[in-house]
Amino acid sequence: MGRGVESGVDGIKARLAVVMPRLSGYGGAEGFGLRLAQALARAGYAVDFICARQEAEAPAGVNVVRVGRFGPKLVKTLWFALAADAAAQRGGYDLVLGLGKTLNQDVLRVGGGPLPVFWRLSKRAWPAGPARAWKMLRRRLSPSNWLSLAIEARQARNSRVVVCVSDLVRDWLLEAHPELAGRDVRVIYNRPDLDRFRILPGEERAALRRAAGVGEGDVLLLTAGTNFALKGVAPLLRALALLPPHFRLHVAGGRGAGRYLRLARDLGLGERVRFLGRVEDMPSFYNTGDVFCLATFYDACSNAVLEALACGCRVLSSALNGSAAFLPSEAVFPDPADHEALALALEAAAARPRPQAFAWPEGVACGLEPYLDLVAELLRNKGKTRP
């Protein structure tokens, strides 16, 4: 029947709940939740996916429990937390896995890091002055943020196991919640699909570059993200302006590129920059480029960095990104706001040979397999109560 799928009660198949606001294939956290539910069902567990909205077809063997949500952000967050918790209580599950703002769970996956640390680090994404001060004031006065802080504090108290998506997130979590020191806090990294994200043959890559308008002597820089301010697109543009004209930049994702298009024009970058919007074929995007750069001010564990590595890109990242742990020291820069140092790092990276296929370091827990092992472990010891 698979590994540890019985609950230990008369040989009955163990019943699990995966809880997060959206059942969707779009978005890093949502995609992970979908894959986790699928992996648990394939392992033989009876899996319910408790969500507010269903935007994708449920995997085979996964039952969807929709609780809905409505109103402004505060109401949506509170409604889902309460309604999902009520559904989990009614379900009488052997284990509950919380992947969002949940109230009671056996396993809590922390994919974004604690809010106070996020505020402290991310504020530098906005220039010092009235705009930054107003942004920080709005954050601290937001009732939905008060609710998030309260939920985070509760989760720190009552989760049997906390799983962080990087060592950096674990450090941030322990900084914000020192009461977790000595508790069961684990690290399981994301792992891209290495069948999908891989190095393409030279002819295919050359064809992609021609189709993207990349000249034979051009050096194509890449970056990706939805929040351009947080991902450091502005300092990356300023760094590009210091580089020779054959350096170009393609930006995938994001909304509202107008401010950055204006900045590119003000810097005289002209046709050297292209904002591509949402890109469906990210493996081809990575294979088109020479250097992928994430000048982020805060990133729990960038999937894009791992995907670009798997596609053979030279990769640079700020130190404020959990997946920078997979990069050599010369590929990690300390200050994403220092565009002059960033320009030097980009030029040095472009001069290095293209890397070979990315291999995961031994002994690093990553992907879905450690979650299956964790579930089996907890089911064997399920008599233990939550802290």
Sequence and secondary structure as in RCSB ss.txt:
>XXXX:A:sequence
MGRGVESGVDGIKARLAVVMPRLSGYGGAEGFGLRLAQALARAGYAVDFICARQEAEAPAGVNVVRVGRFGPKLV
KTLWFALAADAAAQRGGYDLVLGLGKTLNQDVLRVGGGPLPVFWRLSKRAWPAGPARAWKMLRRRLSPSNWLSLA
IEARQARNSRVVVCVSDLVRDWLLEAHPELAGRDVRVIYNRPDLDRFRILPGEERAALRRAAGVGEGDVLLLTAG
TNFALKGVAPLLRALALLPPHFRLHVAGGRGAGRYLRLARDLGLGERVRFLGRVEDMPSFYNTGDVFCLATFYDA
CSNAVLEALACGCRVLSSALNGSAAFLPSEAVFPDPADHEALALALEAAAARPRPQAFAWPEGVACGLEPYLDLV
AELLRNKGKTRP
>XXXX:A:secstr
  TT B SSTT B EEEEE SEE SSSHHHHHHHHHHHHHHHTT EEEEEESEE S   TTEEEEE    SSHHH
HHHHHHHHHHHHHHHHT SEEEE SS SSEEEEEESS  HHHHHHHHGGGS TTHHHHHHHHHHHH HHHHHHHH
HHHHHHHHEEEEEESSHHHHHHHHHH GGGTTS EEE B    TTTS    HHHHHHHHHHTT  TT EEEEEE 
S TTTTTHHHHHHHHHTS TTEEEEEEB S THHHHHHHHHTT GGGEEEEES S HHHHHHH SEEEE  S BS
S HHHHHHHHTT EEEEESSBGGGGGS GGGEES TT HHHHHHHHHHHHHS         TT  BSSHHHHHHH
HHHHHTTTS   
